[in-house]
Amino acid sequence: MRIGIHPKPAGRSKASASGRKSVLQGPAKLQKTRIRKVLSSVRTPGPVRPSGRTTGRSSRKTTWIRPALNRKLSVIISACNEETTLGAVLKEAERLKPEEIIVVLNGCVDNSFRRARKSGMATIVHCPEAAGHDIGRAIGAKLSRGDILLFLDGDMAIPAPELYPFAAAVDQGADVALNNLNPLLPVFGECDDVTRCKMFLNTALGREDLGSGSMTAVPHALSRRALELIGPQTLAVPPKAQAAAIMQKLSVKAAGTVNVIKRNRIRKGNTGAGNGVEQLIIGDHAEALAEGFARGETGLLWRESGTDSRRLLAAWRNGI
């Protein structure tokens, strides 16, 4: 609860106020009142709107209001030492007017807990020791109550209007709404190994239309139906969860494009060729492919044969 404390204007004191009161007595006071009335009737014309109304010089930009959703929204934020960005992430999440916000603090040793406490609607899950790279998503999903689950990371503040399409896609029937990074990527030959793994997994599962779309990247959203079918524990390995959703014939689609490549926080473990995070993500994709082989669902690439199919695959791979 905020207490309305209003500081005194600079340069004004009791003495000056009482002095002004004594001066404004009699005719002088009446004269100043008349001057104020005259000045208040004079308006400075501002830019004219199409309707003919003026906006005035002090007009403000229209505040974004989240369009209505038919189902309840849960926002799940995973954070590890994000005290500098977590406040802004929570602010944008609150603009979405969700049913709940769940913040999973995964091994934080900074002031992330204090930042999260400043949000009036955040439920905070504090794991004193780091539980794993994507475990926070699984924990948050398990605790959530909403029909739409929107997943964010605490290291990048994405404006609410850019987040809304993912929630809206699920609200309109999608089970998995992915971030479409394809327009931001170079041709296949110039892509990094992680991007190639994402493309290969989608192609092997018969969803080459998704390109590099992956639950590894945020933002993305799930339906309650998808969560119940694949299980919250599967979210600990995002590519495996995506493969499970595709193999369950759920509706998986790209919902929007948010440039998280530029926003991605540079850390010691995610820079340089063969870094730890890269190896972890590649291993996750290998695990997803192994699951596909076990279910007999990844034979698409090997069932196709002939020079024509190889030509088409090469054309797609090189962005032709």
Legacy VTK file of the C-alpha trace (Angstrom):
# vtk DataFile Version 3.0
C-alpha trace
ASCII
DATASET POLYDATA
POINTS 320 float
0.000 0.000 0.000
1.351 3.409 -0.927
1.128 6.324 1.477
0.436 9.655 -0.141
3.280 11.826 1.155
3.683 14.990 -0.854
6.968 16.908 -0.344
6.813 20.643 -0.036
7.668 22.600 -3.191
11.258 23.828 -3.172
11.809 27.429 -2.092
8.521 27.840 -0.227
8.305 28.235 3.509
5.707 29.145 6.127
7.099 32.669 6.336
6.768 33.329 2.609
3.279 31.824 2.537
2.033 33.972 5.422
3.658 37.037 3.895
1.869 36.432 0.623
-1.420 36.049 2.492
-1.026 39.408 4.174
-0.249 41.099 0.877
-3.218 39.629 -0.968
-5.851 41.421 1.087
-8.585 43.753 -0.109
-8.523 45.114 -3.692
-5.192 43.469 -4.552
-6.600 40.052 -3.859
-9.707 40.768 -5.934
-7.569 42.034 -8.815
-5.444 38.837 -8.851
-8.581 36.686 -8.848
-9.863 38.525 -11.930
-6.515 38.077 -13.710
-6.624 34.333 -13.063
-10.130 34.078 -14.527
-9.037 35.910 -17.681
-5.923 33.745 -18.105
-7.875 30.530 -17.575
-10.181 31.416 -20.452
-7.245 31.737 -22.879
-6.110 28.408 -24.393
-3.107 27.730 -26.546
-4.227 25.790 -29.630
-2.591 22.425 -30.035
-2.385 20.094 -33.052
-5.783 19.378 -34.549
-7.051 15.811 -34.580
-8.941 14.443 -37.579
-12.168 14.943 -35.602
-11.359 18.613 -35.156
-10.506 18.370 -31.479
-7.198 19.682 -30.195
-4.886 17.544 -28.161
-3.073 20.395 -26.411
0.634 20.653 -25.796
0.636 18.333 -22.782
-1.051 15.384 -24.513
0.369 11.953 -23.685
0.770 8.840 -25.802
-2.044 6.335 -25.498
-1.290 3.710 -22.848
-1.300 0.145 -24.160
-4.175 -1.895 -22.785
-4.060 -5.656 -23.115
-6.853 -6.989 -25.335
-9.189 -9.382 -23.586
-8.346 -13.074 -23.240
-10.996 -15.738 -22.828
-8.811 -17.875 -20.583
-6.695 -17.228 -17.494
-3.044 -16.345 -18.003
-0.116 -17.465 -15.851
3.302 -15.872 -16.371
6.295 -17.983 -15.305
9.662 -16.252 -14.953
12.924 -18.124 -14.380
15.750 -16.080 -12.893
19.330 -16.618 -11.794
21.078 -13.508 -10.439
18.969 -11.038 -12.407
18.702 -8.127 -9.948
19.411 -5.539 -12.662
16.655 -6.678 -15.044
14.093 -8.588 -12.976
12.194 -5.465 -11.918
11.608 -4.430 -15.535
10.621 -7.993 -16.505
8.010 -8.056 -13.730
6.694 -4.646 -14.723
6.026 -5.819 -18.291
4.487 -9.056 -17.019
2.090 -7.083 -14.817
0.949 -5.064 -17.844
-0.440 -8.312 -19.264
-2.940 -8.446 -16.354
-2.287 -12.145 -15.672
-4.073 -14.314 -13.145
-0.711 -14.950 -11.491
3.025 -14.391 -11.853
5.359 -17.123 -10.633
9.024 -16.218 -10.217
11.432 -19.115 -9.751
14.732 -17.916 -8.298
17.180 -20.626 -9.259
20.293 -20.407 -7.098
20.341 -16.603 -6.847
23.019 -15.051 -4.625
22.317 -11.402 -5.468
19.327 -9.147 -4.680
16.917 -10.863 -7.073
14.691 -11.896 -4.150
14.268 -8.278 -3.008
13.488 -7.193 -6.557
10.839 -9.869 -6.907
9.277 -8.923 -3.549
8.544 -5.454 -4.906
5.928 -6.958 -7.223
2.569 -7.007 -5.492
1.352 -10.098 -7.335
4.417 -12.324 -7.704
4.556 -15.752 -6.102
8.239 -16.403 -5.406
9.825 -19.844 -5.405
13.304 -19.621 -3.919
15.772 -22.426 -4.663
18.896 -21.592 -2.590
21.029 -23.935 -4.686
20.899 -23.967 -8.479
18.571 -26.771 -9.528
19.463 -26.868 -13.234
19.293 -24.760 -16.368
15.590 -25.194 -17.227
14.259 -26.702 -14.015
12.652 -23.364 -13.094
10.187 -23.707 -15.981
9.117 -27.158 -14.820
8.658 -25.948 -11.234
6.680 -22.877 -12.291
4.468 -24.902 -14.624
3.755 -27.464 -11.895
2.590 -24.709 -9.523
0.609 -22.719 -12.092
-3.196 -22.527 -12.208
-3.802 -20.717 -15.499
-5.089 -22.045 -18.801
-2.327 -20.212 -20.701
1.281 -20.491 -19.520
3.674 -17.802 -20.760
7.369 -18.486 -20.100
9.921 -15.695 -19.699
13.497 -15.329 -18.484
14.499 -12.806 -15.864
17.450 -11.491 -17.852
15.510 -9.704 -20.602
12.624 -7.262 -20.329
10.339 -7.678 -23.343
7.565 -5.075 -23.780
4.101 -6.406 -22.976
2.700 -5.701 -26.494
5.370 -8.053 -27.910
4.474 -10.753 -25.367
0.733 -10.626 -25.897
0.661 -12.492 -29.283
1.969 -15.655 -27.610
-0.790 -15.664 -25.023
-3.342 -14.761 -27.697
-2.240 -17.655 -29.942
-2.909 -20.160 -27.152
-6.148 -18.417 -26.266
-7.232 -18.923 -29.880
-6.468 -22.661 -29.905
-2.716 -23.260 -30.223
-1.126 -25.661 -27.746
2.443 -24.405 -28.191
3.225 -20.850 -29.336
6.884 -20.379 -30.319
9.116 -17.392 -30.954
9.837 -17.261 -34.690
13.506 -16.306 -35.007
13.783 -17.365 -38.659
13.577 -13.798 -40.076
16.564 -12.833 -37.915
18.874 -15.674 -38.948
21.401 -15.997 -41.794
21.353 -18.875 -44.289
21.911 -22.375 -42.914
25.622 -22.450 -43.738
26.267 -19.379 -41.578
24.091 -20.431 -38.627
25.534 -21.580 -35.302
25.392 -25.207 -34.185
22.471 -24.632 -31.798
20.316 -23.175 -34.579
21.158 -26.096 -36.851
20.127 -28.536 -34.123
16.771 -26.767 -33.772
16.179 -26.933 -37.525
17.231 -30.561 -37.736
14.927 -31.669 -34.914
11.907 -29.931 -36.455
12.687 -31.400 -39.873
13.164 -34.908 -38.463
9.738 -34.620 -36.812
8.090 -33.495 -40.043
7.755 -29.854 -38.993
10.362 -28.160 -41.153
7.892 -25.280 -41.441
8.909 -24.306 -37.891
12.497 -23.710 -38.985
14.474 -22.880 -35.836
11.367 -22.351 -33.697
12.108 -23.909 -30.334
10.895 -24.100 -26.747
14.522 -23.501 -25.809
13.954 -19.819 -26.601
11.643 -17.381 -24.830
9.064 -16.100 -25.004
6.863 -19.106 -25.647
3.491 -20.218 -24.330
1.707 -23.494 -23.613
-1.893 -24.477 -23.144
-3.027 -26.299 -20.020
-3.915 -29.228 -22.300
-0.339 -29.420 -23.594
1.075 -29.307 -20.075
-1.158 -32.168 -18.939
-0.292 -34.320 -21.968
3.487 -33.921 -21.961
3.901 -33.427 -18.195
5.572 -30.493 -16.393
8.722 -32.524 -15.708
9.375 -32.725 -19.466
9.855 -28.944 -19.580
13.224 -29.430 -17.888
14.456 -30.477 -21.355
12.750 -27.975 -23.725
13.539 -29.724 -27.067
12.240 -32.989 -25.627
9.038 -31.245 -24.547
8.644 -29.789 -28.028
9.207 -33.173 -29.642
6.623 -34.692 -27.305
4.096 -31.993 -28.245
4.638 -32.618 -31.972
4.437 -36.385 -31.574
1.209 -35.969 -29.572
-0.193 -34.144 -32.633
-0.723 -30.947 -30.657
-1.051 -27.585 -32.390
2.479 -26.135 -32.496
2.898 -22.812 -34.286
5.005 -19.672 -34.490
3.170 -16.833 -32.784
5.457 -13.827 -33.217
9.018 -12.627 -33.639
10.830 -11.138 -30.649
14.506 -10.358 -31.118
15.956 -12.098 -28.086
19.297 -12.498 -29.846
20.237 -8.879 -29.159
18.607 -8.929 -25.720
20.346 -12.112 -24.578
22.568 -11.415 -21.590
26.225 -12.221 -22.144
27.521 -14.549 -19.444
30.748 -16.388 -18.818
29.184 -19.734 -19.694
27.385 -18.798 -22.936
30.102 -17.167 -25.025
32.684 -18.667 -27.356
32.566 -21.735 -29.551
31.667 -24.897 -27.680
30.661 -23.053 -24.504
28.833 -24.863 -21.716
25.342 -23.607 -22.569
25.801 -24.541 -26.224
26.845 -28.076 -25.288
23.881 -28.387 -22.917
21.378 -27.334 -25.599
22.928 -29.656 -28.204
22.685 -32.496 -25.697
19.017 -31.633 -25.074
18.323 -31.948 -28.793
20.131 -35.280 -28.938
17.912 -36.474 -26.094
14.825 -35.292 -27.984
15.934 -37.146 -31.124
16.565 -40.295 -29.100
13.014 -40.063 -27.772
11.764 -39.708 -31.325
13.713 -42.769 -32.457
12.333 -44.749 -29.534
8.790 -43.883 -30.605
9.514 -44.444 -34.297
8.601 -40.853 -35.149
11.830 -39.514 -36.682
12.090 -41.493 -39.913
11.086 -38.664 -42.243
14.588 -37.754 -43.399
15.508 -41.379 -44.028
12.230 -42.379 -45.683
12.681 -39.747 -48.358
15.040 -40.734 -51.151
16.069 -39.608 -54.596
17.890 -36.600 -55.969
14.782 -34.416 -55.970
14.231 -34.632 -52.207
17.915 -33.921 -51.588
17.764 -30.926 -53.903
14.743 -29.525 -52.077
16.386 -30.077 -48.702
19.572 -28.354 -49.868
17.554 -25.412 -51.221
15.742 -25.003 -47.913
18.955 -25.410 -45.930
20.720 -22.672 -47.884
17.801 -20.282 -47.826
17.187 -20.383 -51.578
LINES 1 321
320 0 1 2 3 4 5 6 7 8 9 10 11 12 13 14 15 16 17 18 19 20 21 22 23 24 25 26 27 28 29 30 31 32 33 34 35 36 37 38 39 40 41 42 43 44 45 46 47 48 49 50 51 52 53 54 55 56 57 58 59 60 61 62 63 64 65 66 67 68 69 70 71 72 73 74 75 76 77 78 79 80 81 82 83 84 85 86 87 88 89 90 91 92 93 94 95 96 97 98 99 100 101 102 103 104 105 106 107 108 109 110 111 112 113 114 115 116 117 118 119 120 121 122 123 124 125 126 127 128 129 130 131 132 133 134 135 136 137 138 139 140 141 142 143 144 145 146 147 148 149 150 151 152 153 154 155 156 157 158 159 160 161 162 163 164 165 166 167 168 169 170 171 172 173 174 175 176 177 178 179 180 181 182 183 184 185 186 187 188 189 190 191 192 193 194 195 196 197 198 199 200 201 202 203 204 205 206 207 208 209 210 211 212 213 214 215 216 217 218 219 220 221 222 223 224 225 226 227 228 229 230 231 232 233 234 235 236 237 238 239 240 241 242 243 244 245 246 247 248 249 250 251 252 253 254 255 256 257 258 259 260 261 262 263 264 265 266 267 268 269 270 271 272 273 274 275 276 277 278 279 280 281 282 283 284 285 286 287 288 289 290 291 292 293 294 295 296 297 298 299 300 301 302 303 304 305 306 307 308 309 310 311 312 313 314 315 316 317 318 319
